[in-house]
Amino acid sequence: MKSCPLRSSVIGSYPFPSWLEFASQHLEVFGRSDVSEIQNDAVIAALHDQVEAGLDVITDGEQTRLDFNLSFYGYIQGIELESVSPRKFGPPAHDQRGKHAITGELRAPRGLGVVDEFKRLQRLATEGAATLKASVPGPYTLSGRLVPNAQYADRWAATEALLPIVRRELEELVAAGCREISVDEPSMSCYAYKEDPRRFVDIFNRTVETVYGRTRLCTHLCFGNFKGRAIGPRRVAPMFPAFLDFKADEMHVEMASREFGEIELIAQIAQRMDAAVGIVDVKSYYVETPADIADRVRLCLKYAPADRLVFAPDCGLSQTARWAAQPKLRNMVAGIRQVKKELGL
């Protein structure tokens, strides 16, 4: 599905306001109505910042994806939540995230909660202000925090069990009227250098096969951003040409934090689908100016046509303080608009 030229978008997440961060760590003191009010207010705040920036595509900022009962894993049966903690102290890294031991058959009879998130977004967003996008973690990425057992001997087995769960969530999102869905598989990008990338393509395409062509599908090639840290080699080349066979309408690549290394590869993406380029560095507290952004847009235009280009931050903004995320988005849109004006778009 085609998009408008030089489209402005986001990956999915947005910073939690300080009060939401506090509330998420003290859920036990709130009633159900309190939590619902907190969720609505947080989404309204995220929407405000995105709409004020002037984005073409907005999300709910993933504001309601709190830990435990409000996380994806809280919807999955057959696991013991946060039962394994590899490391709790020291410098931040992915091994400080808790893992869930598999205890039985992996099932999610209530879904993964994304449909309810999207319906909340529909209800709270200003009608017609922008395209509303939902993001869903792919089965391979979801499997990364599960500890295998005798029934699911390795990560691949857990992935296969999660795949129909994610596929059903995508189907229900489309049925709810979602016009744009990002299927996030950052773990595939992180491990493409040591696993067969064609195996990842097969998993991704089977996940989306029932909704491909029925909604705009995006995916996001990421090198990791927990606590602002990468986890895989920060190179796109090992993923190509295999990942170009993803059944997607838009493929996002992290460029700003890598000083636009491998920018020439967006030409290959643009031959198959829209190339979404990360032109805002979410790992840096330097706030890009509109002039910076305009220069980056012009650079991308050397490799891909305007009607194949989408622009966004490098990754979700959840690990970036809100005081920086707000002007980064505003300046991103301003820089894109400057170039659109130059081109008469």
C-alpha positions, 0 to 999 in steps of 0.5 A: 500500500502506497503512502504520501511522499516524505511521510512523517511517522514514529515507530511506536513507543513514547516516553512515560510521563513521570507520574505514569512511571511512578504509577506503573511501579505501584499498581497495587495501590490503585483500583481498576478504575484508577488504572483505567483513568491513568491509561486514558490520561497517558495516551492523551498526553502522548497523542497531544505531543505527536499531534502538536508535532504535526506527524502524519502517523501517530500511535498511543505511545505504547503508554499502557504496556506496563509490567506484569498484568498489563504486559504481553506476557501477562496475557500468555498462559503457560508461563511463570512471570518474571521467574528468572532474573539473570542480573539485577545490578551493574551497568544496564544491559538486556540481561537485566530484563526478567525472563519467564519460565515456560510451565505449560502450553503457550496460549493467549485466549484473551489475545495480547491486548493490542486490540483494546489498546487500538480501540482506546486510541481510536476513541481518544484520537482526534478524528482525521488528524493522522493515520493511527498505527498499532504495533505488535511484537513478532513471535521471534522477539516475544520468544526471547524472554521465555526460558525453554522447557521439555515441551518447547526445547528451544527458542524456535519451538517457542516462536512457532507456538507464539506465531498463531497467537500473534497472527490472530492479534493482527487479524483482530486488529484489521477487523477493528479497523486498524489501517496501519500495523507495525510488526516489530521483530527487532530480535531478527535484526540483532541476530541476522548475523549469526542465524539464517536470515531466510528462516526469519523471513519465513517466520515473518511472512507466515505471521502476516500472511492472513493480513498482508494486503488488507492493511498497511504493514510495517516492520522495523529493523533495530539493533536494540534500544533497552536503556539506550543500548544496542545488542547486535552488530549495527549493520544492515548488510547481513540482513540483505537481500533476504529481508527484502522478501518480507511481506511488508509495505514499509521497512524501517532502518536505523540510520541517525545513530549510525551517522547514516552508514549504509544509507545507500541500502535504502535504494534496495528497500525502495525497489520492493516497498517504502523505505522508512529512514530513522533520521532522529537519534533516540540514543542521543540528547542532542536535539536535531534542528530543522536544518539538520533534518532537512539535510538528512532528508535531502541525503535520502532523496539521493537514493530513493524517490520521495514517494517511497520515503518515510521518516521517523526516529531511529527507534521508539522513544520510550528510552528518551526523556520527554523533554527531548522527545518533544522537540525532536519530533517537532523539529523532525516534522519541520525539517521534512516540511521544509524539503517538501516545500522546496520540492513543491509537495 
